[in-house]
Amino acid sequence: MEIASVIVDVPTKQTDRVFDYIIPEQWGGVIQPGMRVIVPFGPRNIQGFVIGLKAESEIKKLREILEPMDLEPVLNKELLELGDWLTDHTLCFKIFAYQVMLPAALKAKYEKKVKLAADTAVTELPLQLQPFFEHEDMLDWEAALKNGIVPLLQKEAAKGQLEVIYLVKERVKKKQQKYVKPSMTLAELSKEIDRIPANAEKQRQILRFFIENYHEIELRKLVSEVKTSTSTVKALVEKKLLTEFEMEVYRNPFAHRTFERTKPLPLTDAQQTAIAPILDAIERNQHEVFLLYGVTGSGKTEIYLQSIQEVIEKGQEAIVLVPEISLTPQMVNRFKGRFGDLVAVLHSGLSAGEKYDEWRKIQRKEVKVAVGARSAIFAPFENIGIMIIDEEHETSYKQEEMPRYHARDVAIERALNYNCPVVLGSATPSLESFARAQKKVYHLLSLPNRMNNQSLPSVEIIDMREELREGNRSMFSRKLFEMLKDRIEKKQQSVLFLNKRGHSSFVMCRDCGYVMNCPNCDISLTYHRVNEHMKCHYCGYESYVPKHCPECNSEYIRYFGTGTQKVEEELGKILPEARVIRMDVDTTGKKGSHERLLTDFKDGKADILLGTQMIAKGLDFPNITLVGVLSADTMLHLPDFRASEKTFQLLTQVSGRAGRHQLPGEVIIQTYTPEHYSVVLAGKQDYDLFYQQEMLIRKTRQYPPFYYLSLITVSHEQLITVVSEMEKVVKHIRSHVSSGTVVLGPAASPIPRINNRYRYQCLIKYKREPNLIKILKTILDQYQKDTKSGLQVSIDVNPFILM
């Protein structure tokens, strides 16, 4: 008797363990670890992941697996083991660890079919299977189960004769297109042409086409090439001269684009020096973490491309992560241009179906490179030769819900399994990574100069308080206004960057200072001009904009804050001749709009590109000679110890968009805190000095990279319950950790109430605390078992957001 150990799809403490199921005889030898199965669980049937097989179980009465959901495992052995590591490191349920590795299409409701592989004839199948595929090349899984032929199908699938297809209801279907091919030999076709009556000239043309091109062709393509109609083709199909059939085609999100093939560029001396150790590690199959620290425009991408080339030539695969917002068409162009169809691209702009198809290309070994945002780190390759994380300092590499993993940690863990290098690239590395490089934990590679030794743009910092004192109430300083005007006259382009993070438009009364807050959350409502609405970005509460102040009845209730729309309006007043392209959440919501707007800008259809942080990265246009930062300090005042670091990184990144080619670049940074070191040093683009200064502050205040952090948040509808439970938690932790560990709290969270639940938190700072994970696990277990009390506890072992 064979028994499968299954993790079931019920995310609770009680079910977060292995359940044993008997594998019924008809599935003997069929079910393997990494497959999804349907199992009875209580009164219902649910999906589960098989994580192992064994011969016996301690449990006497076992139920049977109902049926497999896959013919081949969707998770390979290495990903199954990675699931264990994720569970331990992020304190999540095992089921979450496995689900995060799969595309959304495999998490939905599904219909399943078995299909003949593209180049298999029905006659090549065993006799028992032939009748099922005689009339169509697709068989329902239900029918396969009823007829008891799954084990046979499995054997044929292993030979590559059949494949399983998930037709995901509501979510995604495989894309089919009609094709036509000749149903006889060339010689027979030539005879048939003479038999066709003279008045059926179009039919003859079609047959002539097939005599010259003896292969299948998509029906629509045939119709347009021969300039005929589908009814003419149908007539030939009825005469049995042609065969019409459907074939699966991948959804190609890039079908409308052709990628010019590019050749590797000659490397500069600095690039040669930087790439040598990476190529050496690839050659020797050696695990090493490299930090590629190069100023903006120093040619990091070319180093990535040539390292990947090396890996592909060795017959291995590569994973490249880029932040979601810099997955611009430009980035995709670079990889597709160099490696063509060997690249799969995974990002949030694709539909569920497109993502699923890209994932399947990886699983079927049809591609060698996966380029994508955070979750692409789980690409199901089995022979990885390099992992690259571009802009490694980006906080979007950290997932904020279960499992709370950081893509960098996952990359390093996977690379250990494959003995391959990891390359972390950035112009402004995170302090943690740079500190590790200083301590020789990571291998530091530097590119201190821009390509063709261009100088970095000159930066001028404008004190907006001075502007106000001198009577300029506009959001543009006089200097920035003059320079924008100058660029328009010279027919050069400018980028205006509005730092919107941590800065929303709120409504406030100028008489009494009343601010409109959300009734369910302790946070101000955000003003949305499109529909004149106030909205809470945490719980979704909406309200109208009041005409009078609810507190003092004054009419002077206005919204504060600068949105991109407001900037665009003001530009229209002061520079009516400027053509502006605005890029923000509102204008890039539709599929493909992001790409369209950037293409328009590249083609010179606008003078000014105005946007939020989505324009700060990865743009490389020759004609941009001016970058203006409208509000440098909106992030400096957030309750976050990384605020200075994020400000410095963002300002450096956005300055790096200027003067990347022949024309020199200039940058204007407008700020109300011009003396702050992160603004001053971003102006000088002096990362090393910023690093030294910020490290001093981190050391005295006991923050990373000198200390590790863990954040515990407790929430409940009753304030008194939250406070008393949090006190118990803090007491328990203090009694179990060493004296060098700092336990702060209990304290109200920076946003003390969300969705009518009060929130308290406790921050743990520690250097070495080998038992901490165990202590945190006990706390989680304690509260997750007792779900009736309504208390929710969440733990983030390496928090990036302390709100």
GIPE-V571081 format. One record per residue. PHI is phi in whole degrees, -180 to 180 (NA if undefined). PSI is psi in degrees with one decimal (none if undefined). Layout:
BEGIN
phi | psi
PHI | PSI
PHI | PSI
END
This chain:
BEGIN
phi | psi
NA | 131.3
-102 | 138.1
-123 | 137.5
-107 | 138.1
-94 | 123.8
-124 | 138.4
-99 | 120.0
-92 | 156.6
-83 | 60.2
-134 | 100.5
-80 | 76.7
-136 | 165.8
-60 | -43.6
-64 | -28.8
-103 | 5.1
-83 | 61.1
-157 | 177.1
-82 | 136.8
-114 | 138.0
-94 | 138.7
-134 | 144.7
-77 | 139.2
-90 | 114.7
-60 | 157.3
-55 | -40.6
-66 | -17.4
-101 | 7.3
-57 | 131.1
77 | -2.6
-97 | -43.2
-81 | 128.4
-128 | 158.4
-59 | 141.6
98 | -7.9
-89 | 154.3
-93 | 141.5
-133 | 161.0
-104 | 127.6
-130 | 151.7
-76 | 134.0
-141 | 109.1
61 | -136.1
-82 | -11.2
-117 | 170.4
-105 | 131.1
-135 | 169.6
-88 | 153.3
-147 | 166.8
-110 | 128.2
-79 | 124.6
-113 | -4.4
-174 | 163.8
-124 | 146.9
-150 | 171.6
-93 | -27.0
-145 | 164.5
-133 | 152.6
-74 | -19.2
-86 | 133.4
-74 | -56.1
-96 | 108.9
-112 | 146.3
-93 | 167.0
-99 | 151.4
-65 | 137.5
-78 | -48.7
-169 | 154.5
-79 | 152.4
-103 | -9.3
-132 | 152.4
-90 | -27.6
-128 | 151.1
-59 | 138.9
-89 | -17.6
-121 | 126.0
-80 | 175.9
-57 | -42.3
-66 | -39.8
-69 | -33.3
-63 | -43.2
-68 | -35.5
-62 | -32.1
-59 | -40.3
-64 | -44.5
-63 | -43.8
-60 | -43.4
-60 | -45.4
-69 | -40.0
-79 | -30.4
-111 | 3.4
54 | 47.1
-112 | 171.8
-73 | 147.1
-57 | -39.3
-63 | -36.3
-65 | -38.9
-61 | -39.2
-77 | -37.4
-68 | -31.3
-67 | -17.5
-85 | -10.1
-111 | 151.7
-69 | 156.1
-55 | -32.0
-61 | -26.2
-88 | 5.3
-111 | -0.5
-94 | -166.0
-80 | 147.0
-140 | 149.6
-110 | 148.7
-126 | 138.9
-134 | 156.8
-112 | 136.7
-131 | 146.0
-64 | 136.9
-66 | 156.5
-51 | -41.8
-106 | 26.0
-106 | 133.0
-92 | 151.3
-56 | -37.0
-67 | -15.3
-81 | -9.4
-85 | 159.2
-58 | 151.7
-54 | -41.4
-62 | -28.4
-87 | -24.2
-54 | -46.1
-56 | -31.3
-71 | -22.9
-113 | 7.1
-65 | -43.7
-92 | -31.6
-145 | 158.8
-89 | 15.7
-129 | 138.1
-128 | 133.7
-68 | 140.2
-62 | -37.6
-58 | -44.3
-64 | -39.4
-62 | -40.5
-66 | -46.6
-58 | -40.3
-88 | 1.4
62 | 34.0
-108 | 12.0
-61 | -45.0
-57 | -37.8
-65 | -43.4
-60 | -39.0
-59 | -45.1
-61 | -43.5
-68 | -34.9
-65 | -38.3
-62 | -31.9
-82 | -8.6
89 | 10.9
-82 | -28.9
-129 | 161.0
-144 | 154.1
-94 | 141.0
-125 | 134.0
-97 | 116.1
-95 | 103.4
-86 | 119.6
-65 | 146.7
60 | -36.1
-89 | -55.7
-159 | 137.7
-125 | 153.9
-68 | 146.5
-91 | 126.2
-112 | 145.4
-135 | 151.6
-82 | 134.1
-124 | 159.1
-131 | 142.8
-145 | 159.6
-66 | 144.9
-103 | 15.7
-147 | 175.5
-74 | 168.1
-58 | -45.4
-61 | -43.3
-65 | -38.7
-60 | -43.7
-61 | -38.3
-66 | -43.4
-62 | -34.0
-57 | -39.6
-68 | -25.9
-80 | -13.1
-79 | 129.1
-58 | 150.8
-61 | -30.5
-76 | -8.0
-100 | 55.6
-59 | -37.7
-63 | -38.3
-63 | -38.8
-65 | -41.7
-59 | -41.0
-63 | -44.8
-64 | -39.6
-59 | -40.6
-57 | -44.8
-71 | -27.7
-68 | -36.9
-80 | -31.8
-124 | 83.1
-82 | 73.5
-159 | 169.5
-71 | 154.9
-149 | 148.8
-66 | 137.0
-55 | -47.3
-62 | -36.6
-68 | -41.7
-61 | -47.0
-58 | -42.2
-76 | -33.1
-71 | -40.0
-93 | -2.9
53 | 56.1
-127 | -166.0
-122 | 163.6
-66 | -28.2
-66 | -34.0
-64 | -42.3
-64 | -43.2
-58 | -39.3
-60 | -40.1
-72 | -30.5
-68 | -41.8
-64 | -33.5
-78 | 4.2
62 | 24.9
-88 | -31.4
-123 | 157.7
-118 | 134.9
-106 | 136.6
-150 | 164.2
-102 | 143.9
-133 | 143.2
-76 | 135.1
-123 | 144.7
-69 | 142.1
-69 | 124.3
-112 | 103.6
-62 | -13.7
-112 | 20.6
-60 | -34.1
-83 | 3.0
-121 | 140.7
-106 | 140.4
-106 | 121.4
-70 | 128.3
-68 | 136.4
-115 | 154.3
-106 | 154.0
-56 | 138.5
-89 | 151.9
-64 | 137.6
-88 | 147.7
-76 | 170.7
-60 | -41.5
-64 | -41.1
-66 | -40.3
-57 | -46.8
-63 | -39.6
-72 | -37.2
-81 | -24.4
-53 | -52.3
-63 | -30.7
-68 | -47.7
-62 | -36.1
-64 | -43.1
-66 | -37.2
-63 | -47.0
-58 | -43.3
-92 | 7.5
49 | 53.7
-114 | 134.7
-82 | 122.2
-153 | 145.1
-104 | 120.8
-104 | 138.9
-109 | 108.9
-92 | 101.2
-103 | 104.5
-137 | 138.1
-60 | 162.6
-61 | 131.7
84 | 17.9
-93 | -0.4
92 | 36.2
-68 | -38.8
-60 | -38.7
-64 | -35.3
-65 | -42.1
-58 | -49.6
-61 | -42.8
-73 | -30.7
-67 | -40.5
-65 | -41.5
-52 | -45.9
-60 | -44.0
-65 | -42.9
-64 | -41.0
-64 | -25.9
-82 | -2.2
84 | 18.1
-110 | -178.9
-121 | 163.1
-134 | 144.0
-118 | 129.7
-122 | 123.1
-105 | 135.6
-132 | 151.0
-62 | 146.5
-48 | -45.7
-73 | -16.2
-104 | 14.5
-78 | 56.0
-78 | 162.0
-51 | -33.2
-60 | -43.4
-65 | -45.7
-61 | -42.9
-54 | -43.6
-63 | -42.0
-77 | -42.5
-66 | -37.3
-63 | -35.7
-86 | -39.4
-116 | 2.5
55 | -128.3
-79 | 3.8
-83 | 2.1
-109 | 131.5
-108 | 136.5
-115 | 126.3
-121 | 114.1
-155 | 173.5
-72 | -13.3
-76 | -9.5
-87 | 154.0
-74 | 166.5
-57 | -37.7
-68 | -42.9
-64 | -40.3
-63 | -42.8
-62 | -42.9
-65 | -40.9
-64 | -41.1
-63 | -40.1
-68 | -32.4
-61 | -37.6
-69 | -46.1
-65 | -33.1
-87 | 7.7
63 | 30.8
-88 | -14.1
-128 | 165.5
-117 | -16.8
-129 | 131.0
-112 | 122.8
-113 | 128.1
-171 | 179.6
-83 | -166.6
-37 | -53.2
-73 | -11.0
-66 | -10.5
-65 | -18.9
-96 | 15.0
-52 | 131.8
-78 | 46.1
-73 | 160.0
-126 | 4.3
-147 | 62.2
-75 | 134.5
-111 | -17.5
-163 | 147.5
-129 | 130.6
-122 | 131.6
-120 | 108.6
-85 | 149.9
51 | 54.6
-63 | -14.9
-79 | -9.3
-62 | 132.6
-75 | -13.9
-71 | -5.8
-76 | -7.0
-102 | 127.6
-87 | 134.7
-93 | -8.5
-118 | 172.5
-58 | 136.6
-79 | 132.2
-82 | 69.7
-95 | 160.1
-111 | 127.0
-57 | -31.4
-63 | -41.9
-67 | -39.2
-65 | -41.2
-61 | -44.5
-66 | -38.8
-66 | -44.7
-66 | -39.7
-64 | -31.5
-61 | -39.5
-65 | -34.6
-100 | 1.8
51 | 53.0
-132 | 161.3
-77 | 154.6
-118 | 131.7
-114 | 121.3
-105 | 122.6
-116 | 141.4
-172 | 151.2
-86 | -21.8
-135 | 75.6
-58 | 154.3
-65 | 151.1
-59 | -35.9
-60 | -47.2
-68 | -41.2
-67 | -36.2
-65 | -38.9
-65 | -35.9
-68 | -38.2
-64 | -33.1
-88 | 6.5
68 | 17.8
-75 | -40.4
-104 | 155.5
-95 | 116.5
-85 | 127.0
-120 | 131.2
-116 | 142.1
-126 | 87.9
-76 | -17.9
-119 | 157.3
-72 | 160.8
-58 | 157.9
36 | 36.1
46 | 34.3
-70 | 148.8
-80 | 152.7
-68 | 154.2
-63 | 151.5
-81 | 139.6
-118 | 134.8
-123 | 131.5
-102 | 126.6
-109 | 127.9
-85 | 109.4
-71 | -18.0
-68 | -38.4
-62 | -43.2
-58 | -44.5
-62 | -46.1
-59 | -32.2
-93 | 17.0
86 | 8.2
-92 | 104.3
-94 | 3.1
-75 | 162.1
-81 | -4.3
-107 | 128.9
-70 | 161.2
-62 | -38.3
-63 | -45.4
-64 | -40.5
-60 | -47.2
-60 | -41.6
-71 | -34.8
-63 | -43.3
-61 | -44.7
-60 | -43.0
-65 | -37.6
-65 | -41.5
-63 | -37.3
-84 | -0.3
59 | 38.6
-108 | 166.6
-107 | 153.3
-126 | 153.6
-119 | 128.1
-111 | 125.0
-113 | 128.2
-113 | 115.8
-80 | 96.8
-91 | -14.4
-62 | 130.7
72 | 14.6
-141 | 102.3
-118 | 165.0
-83 | 121.7
-120 | 164.3
-105 | 128.3
-138 | 146.9
-88 | 126.3
-76 | -14.3
-86 | -51.2
-112 | -4.4
83 | 7.9
-64 | 133.6
-117 | 134.8
-72 | 117.8
-110 | 161.2
-76 | 134.8
-70 | -18.9
-100 | -20.5
-131 | 146.6
-86 | 72.9
-156 | 148.7
-71 | 150.1
-77 | 147.0
-96 | 136.3
-85 | 126.8
-114 | 115.7
-73 | -28.0
-54 | -49.5
-116 | 21.2
49 | 54.4
-126 | 154.3
-106 | 136.8
-139 | 142.0
-92 | 126.6
-84 | 4.0
-104 | -47.9
-112 | -6.9
89 | 0.9
-57 | 138.2
-125 | 151.6
-151 | 171.0
-91 | 167.7
-87 | 122.8
-72 | 148.3
-82 | -32.2
-125 | 154.8
-69 | 125.6
-63 | -20.8
-87 | -52.8
-119 | 5.0
66 | 12.9
-71 | 152.1
-84 | -12.7
-83 | 57.8
-109 | 116.7
-133 | 164.4
-94 | 146.0
-113 | 164.5
103 | 156.1
-115 | 119.3
-101 | 166.6
-62 | -33.4
-64 | -40.3
-65 | -39.7
-64 | -42.4
-62 | -42.2
-60 | -46.6
-65 | -39.2
-60 | -39.8
-61 | -34.0
-76 | -46.4
-88 | -25.2
-131 | 69.2
-60 | -23.7
-80 | -11.2
-76 | 135.2
-95 | 122.6
-116 | 134.2
-110 | 124.8
-102 | 129.5
-122 | 110.9
-151 | -172.0
-58 | -37.2
-69 | -40.1
-88 | -12.8
-113 | 17.6
-66 | -39.0
-75 | 149.2
-61 | 131.4
85 | -7.6
-72 | -34.8
-54 | -50.1
-67 | -40.7
-63 | -44.8
-63 | -42.1
-67 | -36.5
-65 | -42.4
-59 | -42.1
-66 | -41.5
-63 | -38.6
-78 | 5.7
79 | 22.0
-83 | 1.0
-148 | 156.9
-96 | -31.7
-128 | 130.5
-105 | 119.0
-114 | 129.9
-168 | 177.9
-96 | -158.4
-64 | -9.0
-68 | -13.7
-102 | 3.2
-79 | -17.1
-121 | 152.5
66 | -6.8
-78 | 137.9
-142 | 83.9
-115 | 133.2
-65 | -27.0
-92 | 1.5
-81 | 116.7
-120 | -5.1
-136 | 132.6
-123 | 128.0
-116 | 127.2
-103 | 115.9
-76 | -35.8
-144 | 96.3
-76 | -23.2
-107 | 13.5
-65 | -23.9
-90 | -16.9
-64 | -24.1
-104 | 21.5
-86 | 150.2
-76 | 75.8
-152 | 124.1
-67 | -13.4
-93 | 7.2
-57 | -43.8
-66 | -41.8
-63 | -45.1
-65 | -39.0
-63 | -46.9
-60 | -44.8
-63 | -45.3
-65 | -42.9
-66 | -39.7
-66 | -44.2
-60 | -46.9
-72 | -33.7
-63 | -32.3
-67 | -6.1
-78 | -15.6
-94 | 144.2
58 | 46.6
-87 | -9.3
-121 | -134.0
-69 | -40.2
-79 | 137.4
-71 | 154.7
-113 | 152.3
-130 | 148.2
-129 | 135.5
-118 | 124.1
-113 | 117.6
-96 | 133.2
-153 | 156.7
-99 | -6.2
-128 | 67.1
-67 | -16.0
-87 | -7.3
-67 | 133.9
-61 | -29.6
-72 | -30.5
-75 | -46.3
-60 | -47.1
-76 | -27.9
-67 | -35.1
-61 | -37.6
-88 | -3.7
51 | 42.3
-106 | 86.5
-66 | -39.3
-62 | -41.5
-70 | -39.1
-61 | -43.6
-58 | -47.3
-62 | -43.9
-69 | -44.5
-67 | -36.0
-64 | -36.3
-60 | -45.8
-65 | -42.9
-63 | -36.5
-68 | -47.9
-67 | -30.3
-96 | 6.0
58 | 54.8
-118 | 167.3
-56 | 150.7
-85 | 8.4
-81 | -28.9
-129 | 152.8
-90 | 157.0
-124 | 149.7
-139 | 139.7
-120 | 126.6
-111 | 126.7
-120 | 131.0
-118 | 135.6
-136 | 148.5
-162 | 160.7
-74 | -21.4
-103 | 123.0
-60 | -41.5
-64 | -35.9
-67 | -45.0
-58 | -48.9
-63 | -46.6
-68 | -38.8
-68 | -39.5
-64 | -37.6
-62 | -40.7
-62 | -44.1
-60 | -47.7
-62 | -41.8
-61 | -44.6
-61 | -44.2
-66 | -46.9
-58 | -35.1
-78 | -12.6
-110 | -8.4
-105 | 164.6
-74 | 167.1
-68 | -23.7
-75 | -10.5
-89 | 135.7
-100 | 125.3
-114 | 112.4
-100 | 130.3
127 | -176.5
-71 | 143.3
-140 | 152.4
-66 | 142.0
-65 | 155.9
-53 | -33.6
-110 | 97.4
-72 | -15.2
-146 | 128.2
-131 | 127.8
55 | 43.5
63 | 18.8
-113 | 128.4
-79 | 145.3
-128 | 128.3
-124 | 152.9
-139 | 164.9
-139 | 130.1
-109 | 129.2
-110 | 126.8
-115 | 126.9
-148 | 155.4
-99 | -55.9
-134 | 119.9
-146 | 75.2
-57 | -26.1
-95 | 2.6
-60 | -44.9
-58 | -39.9
-65 | -43.1
-63 | -45.4
-65 | -37.6
-62 | -41.7
-61 | -42.0
-62 | -47.6
-59 | -48.1
-57 | -45.2
-54 | -49.1
-83 | -28.0
-74 | -26.2
-69 | -38.6
-95 | 79.1
-83 | -15.3
-67 | -31.6
-67 | -15.8
80 | 4.8
-83 | 132.9
-115 | 132.6
-122 | 128.1
-127 | 144.0
-126 | 128.8
-117 | 114.8
-76 | -21.1
-143 | 73.0
-70 | 140.1
-109 | -20.1
-121 | 119.7
-99 | 13.7
-80 | none
END
